[in-house]
Amino acid sequence: MATCHRHNPTNLAAVVLDNHHSSTSLCSSFSRSSFRRKLLHSLRCGGGCSDKPKHKPLPNNDSRSDPTNKNDPGSDKLSELLRLSEEEEDEVKKKTKVLDEFKCVVKRLQCDDVLWGAKEIRRLTKEDPHARTTLALLGSIPTLVAMLDCKGNDVEFQISALYALLNLGIANPENKAAIVKAGAVHKMLKLVDSSDELPDQSVAEAIVANFLGLSALDVNKPIIGSSGAIPFLVKMLKDVDSSGGSQAKQDTLRALYNLSISPSNILPMLETDVVQFFVSSLGDMEVSERILLIMSNVVSTLEGRKAVSSVQNVFPILIDALSWNDSPGCQEIASYILMVMAHKSYVDRQAMTEAGIVSALLELTLIGSNLAQKRASRILECLRVDKGKQVSENCVGGSGGTLSAPLCGASPSFADPHLQECPDEDDMMSEEKKAVKHLVQQSLHNNMRRIVKRANLPQDFVPSDHLKSLTSSSTSKSLPF
């Protein structure tokens, strides 16, 4: 045991007395009473204490041990940690309970109560992304796919499985790929290939909704397109169009649009008469924009452009869409289709010109949206190049000379006698150019009226003769080709 080294009070007193007797100056500096106080203080502190304590007193044990003491700054953190741990524990319990419920549903789906399990999965996955992922991981997709080719013609059985698969694939690319990989597309088509007639309308609409969701994934587009789903969708579109089902019609068009994004699906679409149906359906503003979007994907291939240009009256119908001022989206898409076809084919450009596209394009460059104006200008540029070539050929005639145009204004002594005189500008002006001139003049006059109105000038204000001469001499060169 460690011993405490303290000074012996008796020895300490002796030392003090010896020092007192040996030094007369020290005795004279202290009185007897002051010496007694020093001696008692030394004995009380053990001989080693000074006037100021070297260590601070320890805090009260009660205040340290009480976690709820308000003066302790760590008590709040401790309480917060305890509260968080309790919340996490409750959250874990809730998740465990939900997981047990999902396991029970999948077990009943795979074992004894298939219809109830499909209905429960449809309900649980309607608005819960976590349920879609968990139920798929628990193995519900293969069982639901297997339900599509059993139970005979039980419509309730089929619809429950179809809509459960539909909800599992909402905003979940992994589930969409797993559903197609499990063979759902071919099993869905078996439900409609049993006869020439479409199946029950509710079953057909559920299949269309599944094709719409599954075709949104790029990797599924070629698989669905090559499976025979496109003829079914086209047949469904015609049937719904005659029956007037708005939602089913929109779903079918959106599914066909998703499939048309993949170039490999254009040929299967052209093998049907869907292009003719699309052209004949233009004008129905409920579906026109979606139809034009599909046609814009079709004309991206050579076969698609040939199929579109071969449809009777396709260019007058598309040109008419350029004047739909109440539908800027249709104007932009129609101008894109015409721009692609005009850029790729001289024959199509000629057909467009004969159908009167120039006046519609000029109007579009004046009052259309920015995108429609740019596309209209591109088409006009293509047509202008063709028109320039025709004028050059007509001026050269059959002389076989190297000049691309006659030397207008040259003196008779230098002119080639085989070359005809240049015709007057008004004679060369075609009907299209006259229409252009008229539209430009009308546009300038309309702008002048707006300027007069903004300037608060009298309504009978007459522009100067100089301005009249400018407007009368304006040509299509002022347009943004």
Residue pairs with C-beta under 8 A, 6 or more apart in sequence:
6 46
6 47
6 48
7 46
7 47
7 48
9 43
9 47
12 42
12 43
12 47
13 39
16 39
19 26
20 26
20 27
20 35
21 27
30 38
41 49
42 49
63 69
63 71
63 72
64 72
66 72
67 75
67 78
67 79
68 75
69 75
99 134
102 124
102 131
102 134
102 135
102 138
103 138
105 117
105 120
105 121
105 124
105 135
105 140
106 117
106 135
106 138
106 139
106 140
106 143
108 116
108 117
108 120
109 116
109 117
109 118
109 120
109 121
109 140
109 143
109 144
110 117
110 139
110 143
114 143
114 147
114 157
115 156
115 157
115 160
117 140
117 143
118 144
118 147
118 157
118 160
118 161
118 164
119 160
119 164
121 135
121 140
121 144
121 164
121 167
121 168
122 160
122 163
122 164
122 167
124 131
124 135
125 131
125 132
125 135
125 164
125 167
125 168
125 170
126 167
129 171
129 172
132 167
132 168
132 169
132 170
132 171
132 172
132 175
133 172
133 174
133 175
135 168
136 168
136 172
136 174
136 175
136 178
140 164
140 168
141 165
141 168
141 175
141 178
141 179
141 182
142 182
144 161
144 164
144 165
144 168
145 161
145 165
145 179
145 182
145 183
145 184
145 187
147 157
147 158
147 160
147 161
148 158
148 161
148 162
148 184
148 187
148 188
148 190
148 191
149 187
149 190
150 157
151 157
151 158
155 200
155 202
155 203
158 191
158 203
158 206
159 202
159 203
159 206
162 188
162 203
162 206
162 207
162 209
162 210
163 206
163 209
165 179
165 184
165 210
166 206
166 209
166 210
166 213
168 175
168 179
169 175
169 176
169 179
169 210
169 213
169 214
170 213
173 217
176 213
176 214
176 216
176 217
176 220
177 217
177 219
177 220
179 214
180 214
180 217
180 220
180 223
180 224
184 210
184 214
185 211
185 214
185 223
185 224
185 227
185 229
186 227
188 207
188 210
188 211
189 227
189 228
189 229
189 232
191 199
191 203
191 207
192 198
192 199
192 204
192 207
192 232
193 228
198 204
198 235
198 236
198 239
201 245
204 236
204 248
205 245
205 247
205 248
205 251
207 232
208 233
208 236
208 248
208 251
208 252
208 255
209 251
211 224
211 229
211 233
211 255
212 251
212 254
212 255
212 258
214 220
214 224
215 221
215 224
215 255
215 258
215 259
216 258
218 261
218 262
221 258
221 259
221 261
221 262
221 264
221 265
222 262
222 264
222 265
224 259
225 259
225 262
225 264
225 265
225 268
226 264
226 265
226 268
229 259
230 256
230 259
230 265
230 268
230 269
230 272
231 268
231 271
231 272
233 252
233 255
233 256
233 259
234 256
234 269
234 272
234 273
234 274
234 277
236 248
236 252
237 249
237 252
237 253
237 256
237 274
237 277
238 277
240 248
240 249
240 252
241 249
241 281
246 286
249 286
249 287
250 287
250 290
253 287
253 290
253 291
253 294
254 290
256 269
256 274
256 294
257 290
257 293
257 294
257 297
259 265
259 269
260 266
260 269
260 294
260 297
260 298
261 297
263 300
263 301
266 297
266 298
266 300
266 301
266 303
266 304
267 303
269 275
269 298
270 298
270 303
270 304
270 307
275 295
275 298
275 307
275 308
275 311
276 311
278 291
278 294
278 295
279 308
279 311
279 313
279 314
279 317
281 287
281 288
281 291
282 288
282 291
282 292
282 317
282 318
282 321
283 317
285 327
285 330
288 321
288 327
288 330
289 327
289 329
289 330
289 333
292 321
292 330
292 333
292 334
292 337
293 333
295 308
295 333
295 337
296 333
296 336
296 337
296 340
297 304
298 304
298 307
298 308
299 305
299 308
299 337
299 340
299 341
300 340
302 344
305 340
305 341
305 344
305 345
305 348
308 314
308 337
308 341
309 315
309 341
309 345
309 347
309 348
309 351
315 338
315 348
315 351
315 352
315 355
315 357
316 355
316 356
318 334
318 337
318 338
319 338
319 352
319 355
319 356
319 357
319 360
321 330
321 331
321 334
322 331
322 334
322 335
322 338
322 357
322 360
322 361
322 363
322 364
322 368
322 372
322 376
323 360
323 363
324 330
324 331
325 331
325 367
328 368
328 369
328 372
331 364
331 368
331 369
331 372
332 369
332 371
332 372
332 375
335 364
335 368
335 372
335 375
335 376
335 379
336 375
338 352
338 357
338 375
338 379
339 375
339 378
339 379
341 348
341 352
342 348
342 349
342 352
342 379
342 382
342 383
343 378
343 382
346 386
349 382
349 383
349 386
350 386
352 379
352 383
353 383
353 386
353 432
357 379
357 383
358 380
358 383
358 432
358 435
358 436
359 432
359 435
359 436
359 439
361 376
361 379
361 380
362 376
362 380
362 435
362 436
362 439
362 476
362 479
363 439
364 372
364 373
364 376
365 373
365 376
365 377
365 380
365 479
365 480
366 439
366 443
368 376
373 480
377 479
377 480
377 481
380 479
380 481
381 481
384 481
387 430
391 405
391 428
392 404
392 405
395 404
395 405
395 406
395 420
395 422
396 403
396 404
396 405
396 406
397 419
397 420
399 416
399 418
399 419
401 416
401 418
401 419
403 419
406 415
406 416
406 419
406 420
406 421
406 422
407 414
407 415
407 416
407 419
408 422
429 437
433 475
433 476
436 475
436 476
436 479
437 474
437 475
437 476
440 474
440 475
440 476
440 478
440 479
441 471
441 472
441 474
444 470
444 471
444 474
445 471
448 463
448 467
452 459
452 461
